[in-house]
């Protein structure tokens, strides 16, 4: 069966068509600048030349139609008709507490997506638009919602409750949800298989380190804790997000800088992280280049980043009373051996031994970077959220 996976952003749409018989990608692509001047579709059919369409796209309905047209195009397409698409899997950011597993899209599911607009203002509206665009373009086709917050749905109250008046949880469902859930689910499961661990009780820590970054702890593939919270702002230092900080800082800076709370949150989401700390860039490669030139601020920034990641890993080792494997994934985690080594240098007490040659060689590929004598296995494992979404979709429509 062919599964179409859609990931709709506010002005973008990523897609893959996957043949689930062998989990091979038949075609993938990206639509950019939806609703903005300069809209463009880049379609990459496997085994064929890239196909680019530049045309105005006022909304996601037009974008979805262009994607389907590209897939069935006589010259650039990969299928003869949309009848060859068995179902469509959608990445949906937030379901609040209503849904904790992937599910068939119904009117109630769409209601929940709408109700969570304020929890995911950039993603949930676009996710719903994508679902409705597919419903309009392919009536009767099964749509599956794969929730980014689902992985964190197995956390216990001791992990997800905040120390605020209980009424805010009961009235507004203010709690830790966690994000990058599809990635954490995929990587934790694949790590267990790759490292030859017990699938029922393996203790795995996944470090999803990209421009957005989060860490999860899981036992037997079930989430115990995760670093992001009610929103993706909590947790690690990220490319442009602050991560954890004293909440009183918001009032302090709002008063001194004459900012509203919304303006302050914009600073914390888009102008902070390693960009704000360094004043250089949100790209780790730029910071490393500056460190090598002797820039102390760049060094302090990277040191703080690695230290924060290490603190979270250490806390999750405590939460699980041990760890069998640590996995690195996403842009930084998969490709930056230097950052990995900085983080792992904090864990000699766990008996972790890094194979430096393997670590340096692990660039965007699945590889064991710990030595045979290491008491904890350390793995680099590329994430594949699209495949995870496709697998959930197939399981629900079989």
N, C-alpha and C positions, 0 to 999 in steps of 0.2 A: 504493500500500500504506500502511496505517496502522501506525505504530510507537508502542508505548507505552514511554516512558522512565521508569524508576524510580530514585530516589536515596534510599536508605534510611539514615537516621541511627539513633543508639541509641534515640531516642524519637520520631523523626519520619519522614515519608515524603513527598518531593516527587515530583510526577509531571506528565508532559505526554503528550497523545496528539497525534501529528503526522501529517498527511497528506503523505507523501513525494512525491506527484505534483507538489505546488507548495511543499512545505516549510512549509505553514501549520499553526498550532496550532489544533486542533479544541477541545481542552479542557485545562485544567491545574488543579492544586490542591495542597493541602498538608494532611497529617494531622499533628497535633501531640499531644504528651503521651500517646504510646502506652505502655501499662503504668503510667500515672500517672493519678491522679484528674483529671477534667476533660478527657478525650480529646475531640478535635474534628476534623472533616473540613470543609475549606472547598473547595468544588468550583466552578470558574469555566468554564462552557461558553461558547465564543465565540458572541456574538450572543444570549445568554440571560442571565437574572438569576443572580446568585451563589446557590449552594445550600449550606447549612450543616447538618451532622449532628453533634449532640452525643450521644454514647453511649459507654459503657465499651468500651475496646479493650485487652484484657489483653496482646495480642501483635500482631506484624506480620501474622500469618495473618488475623486479623480485619480489620486495617486494609486489607490488599490486597483482601479480599472486598468491603469497603465501597466502595473505589475503583472496582472493577469494577461493582458495583451502581449507583453513581452514573453511570458512563459509559453504562449501558444503561437507566437509569431512563426510563420513558415520557414524563415531563414535563421532567426536567432533563438527561437524557442526550443523547448525540450519535451513538450507534450503536445498532443494533437488537439485536446480540448480540456476544459476545466473539469470534465467528468472524470479525468484521471487523477484528480485531487481527492483523496479519500476524506480528509477533514482538515480543519485549520486550527492550529494551536496559537493562542495569543498570550504573550507576556502581559500580565496585569499587575501593577505595582501593589495596590493596597486593598485588602478586604476587611480591614478592621478585625473584629473577632467573629465575623459571620461565617467565613469559610477558611478552613485550615488544610484543605486538600484540593487538588485540581478537580475541576468539575465541568459538566456540560453547561454551556451558556443558556440561561433561561431568563425570563423577565425578572425574576427575583435576583438573579446574579447581576443583571444590569442595574437594578435598583440599588444594590449594595455598592457597586462601583460608583454610582452617582453620590451616594451618601458619604463616600470616602474622598470626595473631591477635595475637601479642605485638608485631609491628611496627605494627599498626593496631588497638589495643584498643578504640577507640571506634567504628570504622567497619567493619572487616572482619566481625565477628560479625553486625552488623546487615545488611550487604550479603548475607551468606550466607542469613540468615533471609528476606530479601526474595526471593531466588532460589527458595528452597524453598517459600515461600508461593505464588509464581506457579505453580510446578510442581504444587502441590496443587490450586490453583484452576482451572488450565487445563492439564490433562495433555496432553502431546504438543506444546504450544506451544514454539517455539524461543526459547531465552533466550541472550542475548549478553552476555558480560562485557567491559566497556570499562574498562580499567585506568587509574587516575589516575597511575600510575607509568610508563606505557608511553612517553610522550613522551621521558622521560629515558633510555630504553633505548638510544638511539643515541649516548650520550656515550662517549668513549674513556676507557680506564683512567686517563690523565693527569688527567682531569676528575673521575672518580668515586671514585678510591681515596683513602683517608685514610692519613696517615703514622703508622700504628700497626702493631704486629707483623702480618705477613702471615697468620699462622695465624687471626686473628680474621675476616679476610675469607674465608678458605678454609673455616673451621668454621661461621661464623655469617652469612656474607654481609653483613658490616658494610661499607657503602659509601654513597656519595651516590646517592639514587634520584630525588629531586625530586618535587614534588606540584603540584597545579593543572594537571596535564598536559593534560587534555582542553581546558581553557581556553587554555593556551599553544598547543596544536596548532591550535585553531580560529582564534585571533586572529592568529597568525603567518601562516597560510594566507590569511586574509581580507585582511590588511594587504598581502601581496604582490599580490593581485588589485586591491585598491582603489587602491594607489599605482602600479600599472602597472609592477611590478618583474619581473625575470627569475625565473621560478618555480624554476629549477634552481640558481641561485647567489646569490639575494638574501640579504643579511646583515641580519637583523631582531632587534631587542631588544624583548621584550614585558615591560611592567611591569604585573603583575597586582596592583593595589593595593587591597585591601579590609581588613577586620578581620584576616584572614590575608593575607599578602602574599609575593609571590615574583617573581623576574625570570628570564627565560630568554634565551639567545642561540641563534639557529638560522641555518643556511645552507641555503637551498633547502627550508625547512620541516623540516629535520632538526636536532634539538637538539644543540648543542655543549656547553652548560653551563647549569646552573640553580642557583638560590641555596639552595633547601631541600635537606636532606640525607637521612640515614637516616630521620629523622622531619621533620615540618613545623616543628620548633622552630628549625632553623638558618637563617641568612640575614639578612633585613631586620628592622628594628624593626617590630613589628606592633601591633595593637590591644592585646592582652594578652600577647603572646609577646616574649621578650627578643631573639630573633635571636642573632647571633654574640656570644660573650663568651669571656673567658679561662676554660678549664675548671677551673682551680684555684680560681676563685671558689666553685664548688660545695662543695669541701672546707672552704674558709675559713669560709663562712657556716654550713654544717652544724655545724661545731665551735663557732662562736660563738653560734649560735641554738638549738643542741641539736635539730637537725632530722635526719630520715632523708633519704636521697637521693631517695626518692619524694616526700617533702614538699617538698624543694627544687625538684624538677622541676615540681611543681604550682604553685609560686610562679613559676617561669620561664614556664610555659604560660598561667597564668590571672591572674597578678597583676603582670605586668611590662609590657614594651612601653610605649606612650605612656600607658597607665593608670598603671603603676608610676612612670614617670619624672616625670609631671606631678602625680600625686595628684588629678587632676581627673576624667578620663573616658577611655574608650577610643574615643570618638566625636570625629573630627577637627573636626566643626562646633563642638563645645563648646570645644575648645582654641583654635580661631580666634577665637571670641567673647571668650575670655579674653585672647588676644594683643591684640585691639583695645581692651581695657580697660587695657592696660599691664602685664599679668601677665608678668614676666620668665621665670618657670619654664615657663609655657606656650610662650613664644617659644623658649626653649632646647630644649624637647622637639621642637617642629616643625622647628627648625633641624637637630637631630640626625637626625631622620627623613629629611629631604630630603637631607642630607649622605650618609647611609648608602646611600640609593637611588642617588645620583649616583656614589658610589664603585663600586658594583656595575656600573652602566652603563659607567663608564670602564674597568673591568677586562675587561668583555666586548667592548668595542671593541678592546682589545689582543688578546684571545683570538682574535678573528676577523680581526684586521688590517684593521679598518675596519667601517663600518656604513652601510647604505642607508636604514634606517627605524627609528624608535622608536615603539612603540605603547603607549598607556595604556588600561587596561581595569579592570573590576571597580568596586566602589562608589566608592572614592576616585578612582581613575584616570579613571573615566568622568564624574564629576560635580564634581570640585574643581579649578577653574581655578587657584586660588591655589597649591595644592600642586604642580601641574604646572609652573607658572612658576618656583617656587622650585627645583625639581629641574633644569629646563632651563637655569637661569642659570649652571650650572657648565660649559656646553658651547659657549661662544663660540669656543673654539679649534677646534672641529669645523666651524665655519661654520654652526651652527644659528641660524636667525632665526625667532622666534616671531611670528606674527600675533596681536597681543593681542586684537583684536576677535573673531577666530575662536576663540581660546582661551576667552574669556569666554562665547561663544555655545555652545560645545560642551558640552552637558549631556545625557548619556545618548543621544547620537546619533553616528553615524559622521561624522567631519569631519576635514579636513586643517587643522592648526593652525600649520603652518610657512608661511613666505612662499614665493612662487614662486622667490626667489633663494636660499633655504636650501639648503645643500649636503647636508643630511640631511633626509629627509621625516619629519615628526612627525604622528602620527595618533591621534585618539581613536576607539576602536572597541569598542562594547559586546560583551562576551563572550556566548556562547550555548552553554553546555556541553550542554544538552539536544539541541540540533540536531546538535552534533558526535557525540553518542552515537547519535542516530537515523541519521545518515549511515553510521557504521561498522556499525550493526546491519543496515541495508538492504543494504550491500555484501556482507555475509556470508550473507544469507538469500535473495538474488535467485536 
